[in-house]
């Protein structure tokens, strides 16, 4: 039994994708903002503590020189009102040894004293920060003479409070933004999913009730509108084929009736002699009706199968990519819920997510290109008025513009045409015809880059231009020779070819230029096309 493929709706995929991207962006933004804010707040606390220590050093100069401990002790008690300061030591310079000795200290309420930092004076000239405190030492100068040091120890409690408040505010803003983005995502997915659901219901109605009069409306999504237009063209062509089929049946029926009347009048006298002939004629009519019906249904089935195959492949790959992305997201969520999410898992998820999104993007673009190409062959528009064209120059310009496509196979191109040959015709269809023929030779005809030849033989007889295009490639497979101008006929199915190139050439020659194109079935080497334009 085939393995059941896990499927996910476009609605859920869009909402999950938008929410995921928003969450990642918010996380990065908030993390960076919080880091910078905490760094700035910490720097402010250090600056404030440095300023306070400088003030204490400035005021303590006279007290240290006069050895007035009581005056300095009274001054230090004022720091009880500053929560930032927890401990202060003042060291004086002993006159005999010129070494710092303890002078006086200050400890904030409910704060235990700290050991003397006389041995760490050089280290603490630069503020030292640990998990809960900041320590620093500043010199005490009197008339630019060193008379002592001030040691100050400050608390980081205010920083912890700031961080908690910042986190609460960030969480609140994150939830608020995610809620807003969720509602926006719902609106976006409705805008995309509703037209698709409508197309699905339309196709179900056509499939169930054979309602080929139904038409898909235009939408506000460009790609879906293009798909709707292509579907409408297919329905219109199908309806036209069915109408023509019914008309052909009526004509055949009428012809049969007329023929039967003639046969009946003649078989009055020759009934027995012509019985075998009548039986043969009746069988011929049956076979004729069956052949006409089979040919029309085969053409319709081939066109529908081609559209379904070419469009379903990129859409299927896109669905596979989105499904894989959802599975990876589920694994990440499970690890996150179990508190087992690691940075490697998250990095792998991000890398794989980008690859899956690239896969989805490429295949959606592939589907859009297929629809665009199908539109080109489905609707041949007026390509402008006739202008005076130099055929030799037009072919030369096409070869110059396609130099990069021709480089890989490096064919030798021969243009057998007078350089002054000019006709009144449309340049754009002719240019597209030459481009498609050249691409057909490069992609399908030539196997390698050696001994490749392309030839243009141009001849103007009266007002009729004959263009014979030929190459010496591997030729056309026998299985598709008689269907080479049908849509979606290609020998490289699944290798990037859609089978619309030669159908586009046929439509351009017959509809835009009003001419005729033939494929030489007798050519033994390469491919040969004969185009006549009136």
Phi, psi and omega in degrees: 000141178294146181291132180288127182269129176290128183247150179225144181280156177296326180303306182295320182298317180294314181297314181297320180295314181296317180294321180295312180298319179297316181297318179295315180297318179295319180298314179297315182297314182292322180297314180294317180297316180295317180300313181293322180293317179295320179297317180294318180296320179296321179294325178294319179296317179298316180299318180296318180294323178296318180297318179296320180293324177295322178295315180298318180297321180293317183285333187277354183301308181296319182297322180292318181294317181274358181059039182265086183288323184295317180299319181288324178297320179295323180291321182290335180296338179296343180283358173299333182275359179249103184299336183295322185273126180249319182219142176224131172241140172241124179249137176254160179266118179291134187293323184283311185268346183056034178244150180289138176229159181295135178246304180199160180220165177220134178232128178293162180300140180060024178240119181291152178293160179243154179298159179295146182247030182299326182279355185244022184298314182295322182292324186269006172297329169264127184306136180248131186240130170242198187296327187237342188224163173236131180238141176204161178228135178233143181285151175254120184246143174225114186054045178063020176248133180289119180241354180171190181221153174244125174254130181227137181236119183246158182264149176258022181299320181296327178292320178297319179297317180298318181297317180298315179297319180297319180294317179298316179296318180297320179296317180298313180295322179298313179298319180297315180293318179297321177296314179298316180295326179299314180293322177296318179298323178298317179295319180296315182292329176295321181296327182269319187284325183298313177300324179294318178297322179296317177299321179297315179295322179297315180295322176297319179295317179297317181293322186276315188255000182055040182270079183281357175281345182293148179225141178279132180283164174287151180236178179271007176250121188301313184294319180293323176298319177298318177296320179297317179297317178295320178296319178297320178297317179297316179296318180296317179295320178298315179298320179295319178297318180294318178297316178297323179296316179295320179296317178298322179297319179294318179297316179297321179297317180295318177299319179297319180297316179297319181294320180296323178296315179298317181296321180296320179296321182279336183272003177300317181264339186242029185302312185290321183289330186255015182298318179295323179295319179298318179298318179295319180296319179297320178294321178299320179294321178297314179296322180297315179297318181295320181295316179299315181295317181296319180297317181292316180293325178294319179296315179296316181296321179295318180294314180295318180296321178297314178299313182298316182295311185293323182278324183293329182299304179294326179294320178297319177295322177297318178295320178299316179298316181292325178294316178298320179297320179293319178299316178298322179295323178295320178296317179297317180297320179296317178295322179294316180296325179276002181059036178243013182288127180250164180294326178294318177300315181295318179296317178298319179298317181296315180299313180293324177298318179296319179297317180294320178295321176298319178299313180300315183297315181298318184285327173295320176296322178299316178297318179297319178296320179298316179297318179298317179294322180294323177297323181300319182273343181278325183233116175260112183268169177292125185264020177103180182279162176290140177230165178282113186246136170267109187297317181299315180294321180298316179294320179297318179296320178296317179297321179295316182292336182255022183301320182293325179288329183274345187299319185300319182263347171048056180281154173268117185258126178247126180248104179266083185205137175300138183291342181255013181289121182226144178223166173264109181200186181262128186283321187296312177299319179298318179299316179295322179298312180298318180298315182294321179295318178296315178297324179297320179292316183293317186280316189254332188272313187268132180270326180222191186257023184238140173057038179264133182227141174229140186225134172248121174245112186246134179215134178247115179244109185067239177254007182257123179263129178246125179242119176251115179251131181214155173220168181252033181284200184280356177083188184253137180300140183299332184289342183238006182301317184280352180239023189295333181265002178284151179291145176066026174260117182207150176268357182238049176296131181085000179246024177100350181267138182257344179081023181253349186299305183288333175293322176296318178300317181299314181294321179295318181291313188278326185261308183289320184258350179066028183253204183215141179231136179233145173256126183285106181284342183271352181297128185271330182233126178077201181234146182220123180241139180242118183243129176240132182234123182286000000 
